[in-house]
Amino acid sequence: MKIAQLFERHPELEEIYGLARVAFEASRDPAHDLYHVVRVTENAVEIALGEDESLETAALAALLHDIKRPSEDIDGLDHAAEGGKYSLKLLLSMGYTYDIASEVALSIRDHRFSSGKEPGSATGKILQDADRLDAIGAIAIARVFSYSGKVGRPLHSPDLSPRDRYEGFSASAINHFYEKILKITPESFWTGTGRELARERYEFTVAFVERFLEEW
């Protein structure tokens, strides 16, 4: 389901989307922008439908999951933790029940890949799967190289071997694939729908890295 169709079914979500759009107005990070939010939201809706879970709650979590990402570049505060706090207050002020607001907030707090946190709800699992779908596949490859250009890391450095675990920053774009991206295997997804959606994207990513190293 595309986001326009989502808004037709749940027009109240347009206000949330408007807040996300404002938050990303000054962002200069194409790897984490409003389009990423849209893609994750569409992923979350597809997974929620496949898993017979609440479409609206999944969409709320996805629309708000990176709401504090732009400010993290300025104040250094973890966008997942800050986004969770912000979302709880926002949704309560908009009249959502505490159960929905807290489930969304906790899902956002725990969505970050590097945190290693296991989601405690169906919404949390859907959000983490939806976000990780955007970390594998063709767009994910573009995001990796775009971000690498932003922070000035090389495409590949043969003398720098990938580390065993991701520590928040990779020495090269290709190392980033080995340290983080290629560890997002279909089997690591929480939901059956997420695993199914991940398979083709993951295979494409593996093939790209192999072809890159061949040409290098």
ChimeraX commands (.cxc) that place a marker at each C-alpha (Angstrom):
marker #1 position 0.00,0.00,0.00 radius 0.5
marker #1 position 1.38,3.39,-1.04 radius 0.5
marker #1 position 1.34,6.21,1.46 radius 0.5
marker #1 position -1.39,8.12,-0.43 radius 0.5
marker #1 position -3.67,5.07,-0.09 radius 0.5
marker #1 position -2.79,4.89,3.60 radius 0.5
marker #1 position -3.91,8.49,4.10 radius 0.5
marker #1 position -7.18,7.77,2.30 radius 0.5
marker #1 position -7.87,5.00,4.80 radius 0.5
marker #1 position -6.48,6.88,7.82 radius 0.5
marker #1 position -6.60,10.65,7.10 radius 0.5
marker #1 position -5.53,11.42,10.68 radius 0.5
marker #1 position -2.05,10.15,9.81 radius 0.5
marker #1 position -1.47,13.06,7.44 radius 0.5
marker #1 position -0.92,15.35,10.42 radius 0.5
marker #1 position 1.83,13.04,11.69 radius 0.5
marker #1 position 3.38,12.96,8.23 radius 0.5
marker #1 position 3.33,16.77,8.19 radius 0.5
marker #1 position 5.37,16.85,11.41 radius 0.5
marker #1 position 7.92,14.46,9.91 radius 0.5
marker #1 position 8.14,16.59,6.77 radius 0.5
marker #1 position 8.89,19.71,8.85 radius 0.5
marker #1 position 11.51,17.83,10.89 radius 0.5
marker #1 position 13.42,16.86,7.75 radius 0.5
marker #1 position 13.18,20.23,5.94 radius 0.5
marker #1 position 16.75,21.23,6.78 radius 0.5
marker #1 position 18.24,17.72,6.61 radius 0.5
marker #1 position 21.12,17.20,4.19 radius 0.5
marker #1 position 21.47,13.46,4.67 radius 0.5
marker #1 position 19.95,11.62,1.69 radius 0.5
marker #1 position 20.41,8.29,3.45 radius 0.5
marker #1 position 18.11,9.38,6.29 radius 0.5
marker #1 position 15.52,11.73,4.83 radius 0.5
marker #1 position 11.77,12.05,4.42 radius 0.5
marker #1 position 11.81,9.55,1.54 radius 0.5
marker #1 position 13.35,6.99,3.89 radius 0.5
marker #1 position 10.47,7.62,6.30 radius 0.5
marker #1 position 7.96,7.09,3.48 radius 0.5
marker #1 position 9.60,3.84,2.38 radius 0.5
marker #1 position 9.73,2.49,5.93 radius 0.5
marker #1 position 6.08,3.42,6.44 radius 0.5
marker #1 position 5.04,1.60,3.27 radius 0.5
marker #1 position 7.13,-1.41,4.37 radius 0.5
marker #1 position 5.51,-1.35,7.81 radius 0.5
marker #1 position 2.02,-1.22,6.34 radius 0.5
marker #1 position 2.76,-4.17,4.05 radius 0.5
marker #1 position 4.14,-6.22,6.94 radius 0.5
marker #1 position 1.22,-5.29,9.23 radius 0.5
marker #1 position -1.25,-6.40,6.56 radius 0.5
marker #1 position 0.66,-9.65,6.03 radius 0.5
marker #1 position 0.81,-10.35,9.76 radius 0.5
marker #1 position -2.79,-9.26,10.45 radius 0.5
marker #1 position -1.62,-6.60,12.92 radius 0.5
marker #1 position -2.80,-3.01,13.43 radius 0.5
marker #1 position -2.06,-1.04,10.29 radius 0.5
marker #1 position -2.55,2.32,12.00 radius 0.5
marker #1 position -0.26,1.57,14.94 radius 0.5
marker #1 position 2.47,0.27,12.64 radius 0.5
marker #1 position 2.14,3.36,10.44 radius 0.5
marker #1 position 2.34,5.69,13.45 radius 0.5
marker #1 position 5.57,4.07,14.60 radius 0.5
marker #1 position 7.09,4.19,11.11 radius 0.5
marker #1 position 6.13,7.81,10.43 radius 0.5
marker #1 position 7.68,8.91,13.72 radius 0.5
marker #1 position 10.63,6.50,13.99 radius 0.5
marker #1 position 13.25,8.98,12.72 radius 0.5
marker #1 position 11.56,12.22,13.80 radius 0.5
marker #1 position 14.61,13.13,15.92 radius 0.5
marker #1 position 17.23,11.92,13.43 radius 0.5
marker #1 position 17.97,15.41,12.01 radius 0.5
marker #1 position 18.49,16.85,15.49 radius 0.5
marker #1 position 20.89,14.04,16.42 radius 0.5
marker #1 position 23.39,15.50,13.94 radius 0.5
marker #1 position 23.23,18.74,15.94 radius 0.5
marker #1 position 22.90,17.77,19.61 radius 0.5
marker #1 position 24.32,14.23,19.49 radius 0.5
marker #1 position 21.39,12.78,21.42 radius 0.5
marker #1 position 20.25,9.30,20.40 radius 0.5
marker #1 position 17.39,9.79,17.96 radius 0.5
marker #1 position 15.68,6.53,18.93 radius 0.5
marker #1 position 15.48,7.38,22.63 radius 0.5
marker #1 position 14.53,11.00,21.98 radius 0.5
marker #1 position 12.04,9.98,19.32 radius 0.5
marker #1 position 10.34,7.61,21.74 radius 0.5
marker #1 position 9.91,10.34,24.36 radius 0.5
marker #1 position 8.66,12.82,21.79 radius 0.5
marker #1 position 6.19,10.36,20.28 radius 0.5
marker #1 position 4.66,9.41,23.63 radius 0.5
marker #1 position 3.90,13.05,24.49 radius 0.5
marker #1 position 2.72,13.85,20.97 radius 0.5
marker #1 position 0.31,10.96,20.63 radius 0.5
marker #1 position -1.17,11.47,24.08 radius 0.5
marker #1 position -1.72,15.15,23.26 radius 0.5
marker #1 position -3.50,14.10,20.05 radius 0.5
marker #1 position -5.95,11.91,21.95 radius 0.5
marker #1 position -4.47,8.46,21.35 radius 0.5
marker #1 position -4.84,5.99,24.21 radius 0.5
marker #1 position -1.90,5.39,26.51 radius 0.5
marker #1 position -1.67,1.78,25.31 radius 0.5
marker #1 position -1.20,2.85,21.67 radius 0.5
marker #1 position 1.07,5.80,22.49 radius 0.5
marker #1 position 3.34,3.74,24.73 radius 0.5
marker #1 position 3.55,0.85,22.26 radius 0.5
marker #1 position 4.56,3.24,19.50 radius 0.5
marker #1 position 7.05,5.04,21.76 radius 0.5
marker #1 position 8.73,1.83,22.94 radius 0.5
marker #1 position 8.90,0.54,19.36 radius 0.5
marker #1 position 10.70,3.71,18.29 radius 0.5
marker #1 position 13.02,3.60,21.28 radius 0.5
marker #1 position 14.11,0.06,20.40 radius 0.5
marker #1 position 14.15,0.24,16.58 radius 0.5
marker #1 position 17.81,1.12,16.06 radius 0.5
marker #1 position 19.87,-1.72,14.58 radius 0.5
marker #1 position 23.03,-0.89,16.51 radius 0.5
marker #1 position 21.22,-0.93,19.86 radius 0.5
marker #1 position 20.78,-4.70,19.69 radius 0.5
marker #1 position 17.43,-4.41,21.49 radius 0.5
marker #1 position 14.73,-7.01,20.95 radius 0.5
marker #1 position 11.32,-5.42,20.29 radius 0.5
marker #1 position 8.79,-6.22,22.98 radius 0.5
marker #1 position 5.64,-5.94,20.85 radius 0.5
marker #1 position 4.26,-6.81,17.43 radius 0.5
marker #1 position 4.54,-3.14,16.46 radius 0.5
marker #1 position 8.18,-3.07,17.50 radius 0.5
marker #1 position 8.97,-6.13,15.42 radius 0.5
marker #1 position 7.15,-4.68,12.41 radius 0.5
marker #1 position 9.00,-1.37,12.72 radius 0.5
marker #1 position 12.41,-2.97,13.06 radius 0.5
marker #1 position 11.72,-5.24,10.07 radius 0.5
marker #1 position 10.40,-2.32,7.99 radius 0.5
marker #1 position 13.43,-0.18,8.80 radius 0.5
marker #1 position 15.88,-2.99,8.05 radius 0.5
marker #1 position 14.23,-3.69,4.70 radius 0.5
marker #1 position 15.44,-0.25,3.66 radius 0.5
marker #1 position 18.96,-1.29,4.71 radius 0.5
marker #1 position 19.23,-4.04,2.09 radius 0.5
marker #1 position 18.61,-4.01,-1.65 radius 0.5
marker #1 position 19.20,-1.47,-4.41 radius 0.5
marker #1 position 18.19,1.64,-2.48 radius 0.5
marker #1 position 20.22,0.49,0.51 radius 0.5
marker #1 position 23.32,0.24,-1.68 radius 0.5
marker #1 position 22.75,3.80,-2.85 radius 0.5
marker #1 position 22.26,4.91,0.76 radius 0.5
marker #1 position 25.57,3.35,1.86 radius 0.5
marker #1 position 27.58,5.13,-0.84 radius 0.5
marker #1 position 25.68,8.37,-0.36 radius 0.5
marker #1 position 26.43,8.37,3.36 radius 0.5
marker #1 position 30.03,7.40,2.68 radius 0.5
marker #1 position 30.38,10.46,0.48 radius 0.5
marker #1 position 28.84,12.63,3.18 radius 0.5
marker #1 position 31.31,11.52,5.86 radius 0.5
marker #1 position 34.30,11.19,3.50 radius 0.5
marker #1 position 35.01,7.48,3.79 radius 0.5
marker #1 position 36.47,5.64,0.76 radius 0.5
marker #1 position 34.57,3.22,-1.45 radius 0.5
marker #1 position 37.00,0.43,-0.61 radius 0.5
marker #1 position 40.36,0.04,1.10 radius 0.5
marker #1 position 41.81,-3.45,0.48 radius 0.5
marker #1 position 44.35,-2.97,3.26 radius 0.5
marker #1 position 41.61,-2.42,5.85 radius 0.5
marker #1 position 39.90,-5.69,6.70 radius 0.5
marker #1 position 36.31,-5.60,7.98 radius 0.5
marker #1 position 35.90,-5.93,11.72 radius 0.5
marker #1 position 34.00,-8.83,13.23 radius 0.5
marker #1 position 31.32,-6.55,14.63 radius 0.5
marker #1 position 29.93,-3.15,13.71 radius 0.5
marker #1 position 31.10,-0.46,16.13 radius 0.5
marker #1 position 29.15,2.52,14.80 radius 0.5
marker #1 position 31.46,3.46,11.94 radius 0.5
marker #1 position 33.16,1.56,9.10 radius 0.5
marker #1 position 36.48,2.45,7.51 radius 0.5
marker #1 position 35.10,2.03,3.96 radius 0.5
marker #1 position 31.78,1.55,2.21 radius 0.5
marker #1 position 32.56,-2.08,1.38 radius 0.5
marker #1 position 33.61,-2.77,4.96 radius 0.5
marker #1 position 30.23,-1.37,6.03 radius 0.5
marker #1 position 28.49,-4.04,3.98 radius 0.5
marker #1 position 30.46,-6.79,5.72 radius 0.5
marker #1 position 30.24,-5.27,9.20 radius 0.5
marker #1 position 26.53,-4.39,9.13 radius 0.5
marker #1 position 24.49,-4.72,5.94 radius 0.5
marker #1 position 25.22,-8.36,5.04 radius 0.5
marker #1 position 24.42,-9.37,8.61 radius 0.5
marker #1 position 20.82,-8.31,8.03 radius 0.5
marker #1 position 19.94,-11.73,6.66 radius 0.5
marker #1 position 16.33,-12.72,5.89 radius 0.5
marker #1 position 16.50,-15.17,8.79 radius 0.5
marker #1 position 17.18,-12.32,11.21 radius 0.5
marker #1 position 13.81,-10.67,10.54 radius 0.5
marker #1 position 11.13,-11.07,13.17 radius 0.5
marker #1 position 8.07,-11.52,10.99 radius 0.5
marker #1 position 7.33,-14.06,8.29 radius 0.5
marker #1 position 6.27,-11.27,5.93 radius 0.5
marker #1 position 9.48,-9.40,6.62 radius 0.5
marker #1 position 11.59,-12.48,5.90 radius 0.5
marker #1 position 9.79,-13.02,2.61 radius 0.5
marker #1 position 10.26,-9.41,1.54 radius 0.5
marker #1 position 13.94,-9.48,2.56 radius 0.5
marker #1 position 15.06,-12.49,0.50 radius 0.5
marker #1 position 15.31,-10.92,-2.95 radius 0.5
marker #1 position 16.78,-7.68,-1.60 radius 0.5
marker #1 position 19.42,-9.57,0.35 radius 0.5
marker #1 position 20.41,-11.71,-2.63 radius 0.5
marker #1 position 20.76,-8.57,-4.76 radius 0.5
marker #1 position 23.01,-6.96,-2.14 radius 0.5
marker #1 position 25.26,-10.02,-1.92 radius 0.5
marker #1 position 25.54,-10.14,-5.73 radius 0.5
marker #1 position 26.42,-6.44,-5.86 radius 0.5
marker #1 position 29.24,-6.72,-3.33 radius 0.5
marker #1 position 30.66,-9.76,-5.14 radius 0.5
marker #1 position 30.52,-7.94,-8.49 radius 0.5
marker #1 position 32.09,-4.79,-7.00 radius 0.5
marker #1 position 35.07,-6.75,-5.69 radius 0.5
marker #1 position 35.44,-8.58,-9.02 radius 0.5
marker #1 position 35.63,-5.28,-10.89 radius 0.5
marker #1 position 37.94,-3.77,-8.27 radius 0.5
marker link #1:1,2 radius 0.2
marker link #1:2,3 radius 0.2
marker link #1:3,4 radius 0.2
marker link #1:4,5 radius 0.2
marker link #1:5,6 radius 0.2
marker link #1:6,7 radius 0.2
marker link #1:7,8 radius 0.2
marker link #1:8,9 radius 0.2
marker link #1:9,10 radius 0.2
marker link #1:10,11 radius 0.2
marker link #1:11,12 radius 0.2
marker link #1:12,13 radius 0.2
marker link #1:13,14 radius 0.2
marker link #1:14,15 radius 0.2
marker link #1:15,16 radius 0.2
marker link #1:16,17 radius 0.2
marker link #1:17,18 radius 0.2
marker link #1:18,19 radius 0.2
marker link #1:19,20 radius 0.2
marker link #1:20,21 radius 0.2
marker link #1:21,22 radius 0.2
marker link #1:22,23 radius 0.2
marker link #1:23,24 radius 0.2
marker link #1:24,25 radius 0.2
marker link #1:25,26 radius 0.2
marker link #1:26,27 radius 0.2
marker link #1:27,28 radius 0.2
marker link #1:28,29 radius 0.2
marker link #1:29,30 radius 0.2
marker link #1:30,31 radius 0.2
marker link #1:31,32 radius 0.2
marker link #1:32,33 radius 0.2
marker link #1:33,34 radius 0.2
marker link #1:34,35 radius 0.2
marker link #1:35,36 radius 0.2
marker link #1:36,37 radius 0.2
marker link #1:37,38 radius 0.2
marker link #1:38,39 radius 0.2
marker link #1:39,40 radius 0.2
marker link #1:40,41 radius 0.2
marker link #1:41,42 radius 0.2
marker link #1:42,43 radius 0.2
marker link #1:43,44 radius 0.2
marker link #1:44,45 radius 0.2
marker link #1:45,46 radius 0.2
marker link #1:46,47 radius 0.2
marker link #1:47,48 radius 0.2
marker link #1:48,49 radius 0.2
marker link #1:49,50 radius 0.2
marker link #1:50,51 radius 0.2
marker link #1:51,52 radius 0.2
marker link #1:52,53 radius 0.2
marker link #1:53,54 radius 0.2
marker link #1:54,55 radius 0.2
marker link #1:55,56 radius 0.2
marker link #1:56,57 radius 0.2
marker link #1:57,58 radius 0.2
marker link #1:58,59 radius 0.2
marker link #1:59,60 radius 0.2
marker link #1:60,61 radius 0.2
marker link #1:61,62 radius 0.2
marker link #1:62,63 radius 0.2
marker link #1:63,64 radius 0.2
marker link #1:64,65 radius 0.2
marker link #1:65,66 radius 0.2
marker link #1:66,67 radius 0.2
marker link #1:67,68 radius 0.2
marker link #1:68,69 radius 0.2
marker link #1:69,70 radius 0.2
marker link #1:70,71 radius 0.2
marker link #1:71,72 radius 0.2
marker link #1:72,73 radius 0.2
marker link #1:73,74 radius 0.2
marker link #1:74,75 radius 0.2
marker link #1:75,76 radius 0.2
marker link #1:76,77 radius 0.2
marker link #1:77,78 radius 0.2
marker link #1:78,79 radius 0.2
marker link #1:79,80 radius 0.2
marker link #1:80,81 radius 0.2
marker link #1:81,82 radius 0.2
marker link #1:82,83 radius 0.2
marker link #1:83,84 radius 0.2
marker link #1:84,85 radius 0.2
marker link #1:85,86 radius 0.2
marker link #1:86,87 radius 0.2
marker link #1:87,88 radius 0.2
marker link #1:88,89 radius 0.2
marker link #1:89,90 radius 0.2
marker link #1:90,91 radius 0.2
marker link #1:91,92 radius 0.2
marker link #1:92,93 radius 0.2
marker link #1:93,94 radius 0.2
marker link #1:94,95 radius 0.2
marker link #1:95,96 radius 0.2
marker link #1:96,97 radius 0.2
marker link #1:97,98 radius 0.2
marker link #1:98,99 radius 0.2
marker link #1:99,100 radius 0.2
marker link #1:100,101 radius 0.2
marker link #1:101,102 radius 0.2
marker link #1:102,103 radius 0.2
marker link #1:103,104 radius 0.2
marker link #1:104,105 radius 0.2
marker link #1:105,106 radius 0.2
marker link #1:106,107 radius 0.2
marker link #1:107,108 radius 0.2
marker link #1:108,109 radius 0.2
marker link #1:109,110 radius 0.2
marker link #1:110,111 radius 0.2
marker link #1:111,112 radius 0.2
marker link #1:112,113 radius 0.2
marker link #1:113,114 radius 0.2
marker link #1:114,115 radius 0.2
marker link #1:115,116 radius 0.2
marker link #1:116,117 radius 0.2
marker link #1:117,118 radius 0.2
marker link #1:118,119 radius 0.2
marker link #1:119,120 radius 0.2
marker link #1:120,121 radius 0.2
marker link #1:121,122 radius 0.2
marker link #1:122,123 radius 0.2
marker link #1:123,124 radius 0.2
marker link #1:124,125 radius 0.2
marker link #1:125,126 radius 0.2
marker link #1:126,127 radius 0.2
marker link #1:127,128 radius 0.2
marker link #1:128,129 radius 0.2
marker link #1:129,130 radius 0.2
marker link #1:130,131 radius 0.2
marker link #1:131,132 radius 0.2
marker link #1:132,133 radius 0.2
marker link #1:133,134 radius 0.2
marker link #1:134,135 radius 0.2
marker link #1:135,136 radius 0.2
marker link #1:136,137 radius 0.2
marker link #1:137,138 radius 0.2
marker link #1:138,139 radius 0.2
marker link #1:139,140 radius 0.2
marker link #1:140,141 radius 0.2
marker link #1:141,142 radius 0.2
marker link #1:142,143 radius 0.2
marker link #1:143,144 radius 0.2
marker link #1:144,145 radius 0.2
marker link #1:145,146 radius 0.2
marker link #1:146,147 radius 0.2
marker link #1:147,148 radius 0.2
marker link #1:148,149 radius 0.2
marker link #1:149,150 radius 0.2
marker link #1:150,151 radius 0.2
marker link #1:151,152 radius 0.2
marker link #1:152,153 radius 0.2
marker link #1:153,154 radius 0.2
marker link #1:154,155 radius 0.2
marker link #1:155,156 radius 0.2
marker link #1:156,157 radius 0.2
marker link #1:157,158 radius 0.2
marker link #1:158,159 radius 0.2
marker link #1:159,160 radius 0.2
marker link #1:160,161 radius 0.2
marker link #1:161,162 radius 0.2
marker link #1:162,163 radius 0.2
marker link #1:163,164 radius 0.2
marker link #1:164,165 radius 0.2
marker link #1:165,166 radius 0.2
marker link #1:166,167 radius 0.2
marker link #1:167,168 radius 0.2
marker link #1:168,169 radius 0.2
marker link #1:169,170 radius 0.2
marker link #1:170,171 radius 0.2
marker link #1:171,172 radius 0.2
marker link #1:172,173 radius 0.2
marker link #1:173,174 radius 0.2
marker link #1:174,175 radius 0.2
marker link #1:175,176 radius 0.2
marker link #1:176,177 radius 0.2
marker link #1:177,178 radius 0.2
marker link #1:178,179 radius 0.2
marker link #1:179,180 radius 0.2
marker link #1:180,181 radius 0.2
marker link #1:181,182 radius 0.2
marker link #1:182,183 radius 0.2
marker link #1:183,184 radius 0.2
marker link #1:184,185 radius 0.2
marker link #1:185,186 radius 0.2
marker link #1:186,187 radius 0.2
marker link #1:187,188 radius 0.2
marker link #1:188,189 radius 0.2
marker link #1:189,190 radius 0.2
marker link #1:190,191 radius 0.2
marker link #1:191,192 radius 0.2
marker link #1:192,193 radius 0.2
marker link #1:193,194 radius 0.2
marker link #1:194,195 radius 0.2
marker link #1:195,196 radius 0.2
marker link #1:196,197 radius 0.2
marker link #1:197,198 radius 0.2
marker link #1:198,199 radius 0.2
marker link #1:199,200 radius 0.2
marker link #1:200,201 radius 0.2
marker link #1:201,202 radius 0.2
marker link #1:202,203 radius 0.2
marker link #1:203,204 radius 0.2
marker link #1:204,205 radius 0.2
marker link #1:205,206 radius 0.2
marker link #1:206,207 radius 0.2
marker link #1:207,208 radius 0.2
marker link #1:208,209 radius 0.2
marker link #1:209,210 radius 0.2
marker link #1:210,211 radius 0.2
marker link #1:211,212 radius 0.2
marker link #1:212,213 radius 0.2
marker link #1:213,214 radius 0.2
marker link #1:214,215 radius 0.2
marker link #1:215,216 radius 0.2
view
